[in-house]
Amino acid sequence: MTNSMENFFLLPCLLLLATSSIVQSQVTPGNPTQLQDDADPRNVVVEKMIFCSEGRNDIELDLTDDLDALKDKPITIKEGCEYKLQIVFKVKREIVAGLRLFQTTYRKGVRLDKSNLMVGSYGPKAEPQVFTTAVEEAPKGMVSRGHYTMKSKFTDDDKNVHLAWEWSFDIKKDWD
C-alpha cells in the first residue's frame, strides 16, 4: 500500500517535469515559436512575387515595400510567351489553412479574367515558402498588345486578407 501511495504522489512531480521539458523544447533556436516578431502582428508575410519566363531573367516585385508603385512600373511580357508566377511568403506563428491567390486581370477598366488558385495549408517555418503557379501562355496578336492591370489578393479559409496589391504589365511584340 505504501508503494502505490508513493506512486500517487510521484505522478504529479513527473507530469511537472515532463511539462517543463516540453516548454524548454519550445524555446530552442530552430523552433517556430521563436519566429514571431512582436513588432509585426501578421501571421503570414508575403515578401515578393516573381515573374518567370524562359529567355528572360526573372523579374522580382518586392511586396514588402511601396505597393502603390507596382502599378506605375509595368513589366514587359512578350506576346505568346510561356510564364509562371511565384509567390514567396513566410508563415510566422500559427498554421494557416487554405491559402488562396485571387487574381483579376483588367484592360482599359474592363475585367478580362478572374482566377482563384489554391495555394495550400502551411505551418510556421523560418525559411520563406514558395508557391509556383502552373505555366500559362501570354495572349498573342496585335489586338492583345497593350497595358494590363492585375489585382492580386492572398487570403486564407478564415477570410483573412494577408496582402492585396495591384501591379501592371504590358504585352509587347518583343521583350524590350
N, C-alpha and C positions, 0 to 999 in steps of 0.2 A: 504494500500500500504506500509506503514511503517513496518508492521508486516512481510510481505513477504520479504522486503528488509533486515530486521534483520535476518531472516532465511537464506537468501542468504549469509550473512557474517558469520553466525554462523556455517554453514555446514563445511567449511574448518577447523575450530577450532575443531569440533567434530571428523572429519577424522584424524586430527593430534593427538588427544587424543587416539583414537582407535588404531592408528598405534603404538604409544608409549607403550600402554598396551600389544600389541602383541609382541613387541620387549622385554619387560620385562618378558613376559611369556616364551620366548625362552631362557632366561638365568637362569631359575630356576634349582635347583640342579639335578633333575632327567631327564632333557631334553637331548635328544641325541646330540644336538649341543655342549654340554659340554663334550662329549666323545672323541672328537678329540685330539690327541696328536700331537702337531705341529712338534715334532721331528721325528715322524713316518708318512710319507705321505700316507701309504697304507690305503685303504678303508676297505678291508677285510683282517683280520689276522687269518690264520689257526694256531691254537695252538697245537693240538695234534690229533693223531689217536689212537683209542682204539680197540684192538682185543678182542672180547667177545666170549667165548665158555663155555658151561656147563661142569662142572667137573674140572674147572681150574680157577684160578684168572685171572682177566682181565689184559692184557698187554698193557701198555701205551707207545706210541712212541712220544717223545717230538719233535714237528715240529718247535719250535722257536730257537732251538739250532743248533748244527753242523749237517747238513743234510747228509753230506758225511759219517758220522759214522753209519748211519742207515743200509746201505747196507753191512757193515762189521760185524754187530752184528745180525745175523739171529734169528728170533723167531722160536720156535719149535711148529709144529702143528701135532697133532695125525691124522693119516690117517683115513678117513671116518667120522671125527667128524663134527658136525654142528657148524657153526660160523657166526658171523656178524661183520661188522666194523662200528665204529662210528667216525665221523669227528667232532671235536669241533672247532668252529670258532667264530669270532666277526665281526660284521659289524659296522664300526665306524662313518661314515659320511653321506653317501647317500644310498638310496635304491639300491639294487643290483638285477637286473633282470636275471633270468635264470642261476643260479649257476649250474655247472655240475662237476661231478667227472669222469675223464677218467682214466682207469687203463689198463695196458698192462702187461701180465704175460709172462716171458721168462724162459726157462730152457736150459742150455748149449748153450745160444746165439740164440736159436730158439724161435720165438714168438708162444705161445700156445693159448693165449686167449686175447681178447680185449673187454672191456666193457665201456659203456657210460651211466652213471646214472644221471638222472635229480634230482638235489637237491631242487631247487625251487627258489623263489624270497624272499628276506629278507630286512627288514628295520633296521636302526640303533637301537642298544639295548645295555644297559650297561652290561647285563649278557651274557656269552657265549651261543651260539646256537649250537644244536647238530643235526646232520643228521645221521640216522642209516640205513644201507643197509638191504636188505632182507636177510633172513637166507640162507646160502649156505652150501654145503657139500664139504669137502676137498676130493681130489682124494684118492682112496684106492687101495691097491695091491702092490706087490713087484716092479713092473715097475714104479709106480708113486712116490715111495720114492726117496728123493734126495733134492737137493738145487734148489730153485727158486728165481728169481729176479722179483720184481714188480716195474714198473714205474707208478707213480700216478701224476695226474695234476688236479688242482682245477681252473676252469675257469668260465666265465660268457658269456652272449649273445653278449657282445661287444668285445669278443675275448681277454679280459684281462686275463692273466695268473696270478692268485693270489698266487699260490705256485705250484712248480713242485719238486718232490722228488722221490728218489729210496729207496726201502727197500727190505729186503730179508727174506725168511723163508725156513725152512727145514721140509719136510714131513717125519715123522718117525713112526715106529710101535707103539710107546707109547710116552707119554708126556715128558719123561726125556730129 
